[in-house]
Amino acid sequence: MNPRRGMTFALGSVLLVSAAQLGMRWSMTRLPAPQDWLPLSNLDVTALTVVMAAIFAYALSMLCWLLALRDLPLGRAYSLLSISYALVYLLAASLPLFNETFSFSRSLGVALVILGVITINTRPARTSRLRSSP
C-alpha cells in the first residue's frame, strides 16, 4: 500500500468529479429540455461539448477512485469524496457564471464537512494485525 499515491488518486477523483458537476450544471442551463432536443439544430454545440467532457471527467474520476482504493483504507478514501461537495458549492457560489449565492448555513455546513475530512485524515491510520496461528 502506498498512501501518498492513494491520496493523489483520491484527490484527482475529487477534482474531476467536481469539474464534471460544474460542467453539467453550466451545460444543462443552456440546453433545452430533453424532449426538445430534436431536431439537433436546437442544441447549443458548446453546451453539448461540455456535457460530453463532463461525462468523460466522470469516467476518469471513477478510474482515479478505483486506483485510490488500492492504497487507502476505505474510511479515509470515502471521507475525501466529501471534499467535492464543498468544492462544488464554493466554486458555484464564487464564480458568477453559476449565479449561486453564499449563505451562512451552507458555508457552515461546508466548514463542518472540511473539518470532518481533516479530522479523519490527520489521525494515524490503524493497521490491522493478523494473528498468526501457533
Residue pairs with C-beta under 8 A, 6 or more apart in sequence:
1 70
1 71
1 72
2 71
3 71
3 72
3 125
5 67
5 71
6 67
6 68
6 69
6 70
6 71
6 72
6 77
7 68
7 71
7 72
7 80
9 64
9 65
9 67
9 68
9 71
10 64
10 65
10 68
10 72
10 77
10 80
10 81
11 80
11 83
12 61
12 64
12 68
13 61
13 62
13 64
13 65
13 68
13 80
13 81
14 61
14 80
14 81
14 83
14 84
14 87
15 87
16 57
16 58
16 60
16 61
16 64
17 57
17 58
17 61
17 81
17 84
18 84
18 87
18 88
18 91
19 54
19 57
20 54
20 55
20 57
20 58
20 61
21 54
21 84
21 88
22 88
22 91
22 92
22 98
23 50
23 51
23 53
23 54
23 57
24 51
24 54
25 92
25 98
26 47
26 50
26 97
26 98
27 47
27 48
27 50
27 51
27 54
28 47
28 51
30 44
30 46
30 47
31 37
31 43
31 44
31 47
31 48
31 51
32 42
32 43
36 42
37 43
65 77
65 81
68 77
68 80
69 77
73 125
75 120
76 120
76 121
76 125
79 116
79 117
79 120
79 121
80 117
80 121
82 113
82 116
82 117
83 113
83 114
83 117
85 110
85 113
86 110
86 113
86 114
89 100
89 106
89 110
90 110
91 98
92 98
92 100
93 100
93 101
93 102
93 106
